[in-house]
Amino acid sequence: ALVSFPVRTWNVAVDLVTGQPRDVNSPLSIIGASRVAGEISTAEDLSVGSRAASYFSLLAAVNLFVAILNLVPLLPLDGGHVAGAIWEWLRRQAARLTGRADPGAVDTAKGLPLTYLVGGFLLLVGIVLIAADLISPIRLF
């Protein structure tokens, strides 16, 4: 899901502009996830157990996606900070093995252009998905 996320978001934007109905499996914003959760909770043709299972499945899917997205090794995310720490450790180990002086801390400020790019992408994705969830929401039932 994470690899296909940009393409699927692009497809949501194209469907929104062309007026096509949204795919049930397309990405959601928090507004869309809340709407789907409300639709699940008011579905009278589902048993209470099925509603609870569907609701918790949706909650788990959203949390799992956010956790995995946060581990992507890009700087504004936690994975980027982990990657920077690993790179710094590798540099120090290489310097120690070759007898060179400690190269010092990695300057993560050099990655700010990439940080701005990723932040801008996430902002754009958020705007597209919120607009799609308001204009053309996903309907389960």
C-alpha positions as CSV (number, residue, x, y, z in Angstrom):
1,A,0.0,0.0,0.0
2,L,2.9,2.4,0.8
3,V,4.6,1.9,-2.6
4,S,1.4,2.4,-4.6
5,F,0.2,5.3,-2.4
6,P,1.4,8.1,-4.7
7,V,-0.2,6.5,-7.8
8,R,-3.4,5.8,-6.0
9,T,-3.6,9.4,-4.7
10,W,-3.0,10.6,-8.3
11,N,-5.9,8.4,-9.4
12,V,-8.1,9.9,-6.7
13,A,-7.2,13.4,-8.0
14,V,-7.9,12.4,-11.6
15,D,-11.3,10.8,-10.6
16,L,-12.1,14.0,-8.6
17,V,-11.4,16.3,-11.6
18,T,-13.1,14.1,-14.2
19,G,-16.1,13.3,-12.0
20,Q,-15.6,9.6,-11.8
21,P,-16.9,7.7,-8.8
22,R,-14.2,6.8,-6.3
23,D,-12.9,3.3,-5.9
24,V,-13.8,1.8,-2.5
25,N,-10.2,0.8,-2.0
26,S,-8.8,4.3,-2.7
27,P,-6.8,6.2,0.0
28,L,-8.8,8.2,2.6
29,S,-8.1,11.3,4.7
30,I,-9.1,11.4,8.3
31,I,-12.4,12.9,7.2
32,G,-13.0,9.9,4.9
33,A,-12.0,7.4,7.5
34,S,-14.4,9.1,10.0
35,R,-17.2,9.0,7.5
36,V,-16.6,5.3,6.7
37,A,-16.6,4.6,10.5
38,G,-19.9,6.4,10.9
39,E,-21.3,4.5,8.0
40,I,-20.2,1.2,9.5
41,S,-21.7,2.1,12.9
42,T,-25.1,2.9,11.4
43,A,-25.3,-0.1,9.1
44,E,-28.4,-1.9,10.3
45,D,-27.9,-5.0,8.1
46,L,-24.6,-5.8,10.0
47,S,-24.6,-7.5,13.4
48,V,-23.1,-5.7,16.3
49,G,-20.1,-8.0,16.2
50,S,-19.6,-7.4,12.5
51,R,-19.8,-3.6,13.0
52,A,-17.3,-3.8,15.8
53,A,-14.9,-6.0,13.8
54,S,-15.2,-3.6,10.8
55,Y,-14.6,-0.6,12.9
56,F,-11.6,-2.0,14.6
57,S,-10.2,-3.2,11.3
58,L,-10.5,0.3,9.9
59,L,-8.8,1.7,13.0
60,A,-6.0,-0.8,12.8
61,A,-5.4,-0.2,9.1
62,V,-5.2,3.6,9.5
63,N,-2.8,3.2,12.5
64,L,-0.6,0.6,10.7
65,F,-0.3,2.7,7.6
66,V,0.7,5.8,9.6
67,A,3.3,3.8,11.5
68,I,4.8,2.3,8.3
69,L,4.7,5.7,6.6
70,N,6.6,7.2,9.5
71,L,9.4,4.6,9.1
72,V,10.1,5.7,5.5
73,P,13.8,6.9,5.6
74,L,13.0,10.5,4.6
75,L,14.0,13.3,6.9
76,P,10.8,14.8,8.2
77,L,9.7,11.4,9.3
78,D,11.2,9.3,12.1
79,G,12.7,6.9,9.6
80,G,14.8,9.8,8.2
81,H,16.3,10.5,11.7
82,V,17.0,6.8,12.1
83,A,18.7,6.7,8.7
84,G,20.8,9.7,9.7
85,A,21.8,8.1,13.0
86,I,22.8,4.9,11.2
87,W,24.8,6.8,8.6
88,E,26.6,8.7,11.4
89,W,27.4,5.4,13.1
90,L,28.7,3.8,9.9
91,R,31.0,6.8,9.3
92,R,32.4,6.6,12.8
93,Q,33.0,2.9,12.5
94,A,34.7,3.4,9.2
95,A,36.9,6.1,10.6
96,R,37.7,3.9,13.7
97,L,38.7,1.0,11.5
98,T,40.9,3.0,9.2
99,G,42.5,4.9,12.1
100,R,41.1,8.3,11.1
101,A,39.7,10.9,13.5
102,D,36.0,10.9,14.4
103,P,34.2,12.6,11.5
104,G,31.7,14.2,13.9
105,A,28.0,14.5,13.8
106,V,26.1,14.4,10.5
107,D,24.7,17.7,9.5
108,T,21.0,16.9,8.9
109,A,20.4,20.6,7.9
110,K,21.8,19.6,4.5
111,G,18.7,17.5,3.9
112,L,16.3,20.4,4.4
113,P,15.5,20.7,0.6
114,L,14.4,17.1,0.6
115,T,12.5,17.7,3.9
116,Y,10.7,20.6,2.2
117,L,9.9,18.4,-0.8
118,V,8.5,15.6,1.3
119,G,6.6,17.9,3.5
120,G,5.1,19.6,0.4
121,F,4.2,16.3,-1.0
122,L,2.4,15.2,2.2
123,L,0.6,18.5,2.4
124,L,-0.6,18.2,-1.3
125,V,-1.7,14.6,-0.7
126,G,-3.6,15.7,2.4
127,I,-5.4,18.5,0.5
128,V,-6.3,16.2,-2.4
129,L,-7.7,13.4,-0.1
130,I,-9.6,15.8,2.1
131,A,-11.1,17.5,-1.0
132,A,-12.0,14.1,-2.5
133,D,-13.6,13.0,0.8
134,L,-15.7,16.1,1.0
135,I,-16.7,16.3,-2.7
136,S,-16.9,12.6,-3.7
137,P,-16.9,10.4,-0.5
138,I,-16.6,6.7,-0.5
139,R,-19.9,4.9,0.0
140,L,-19.8,1.4,1.5
141,F,-23.5,0.7,1.7
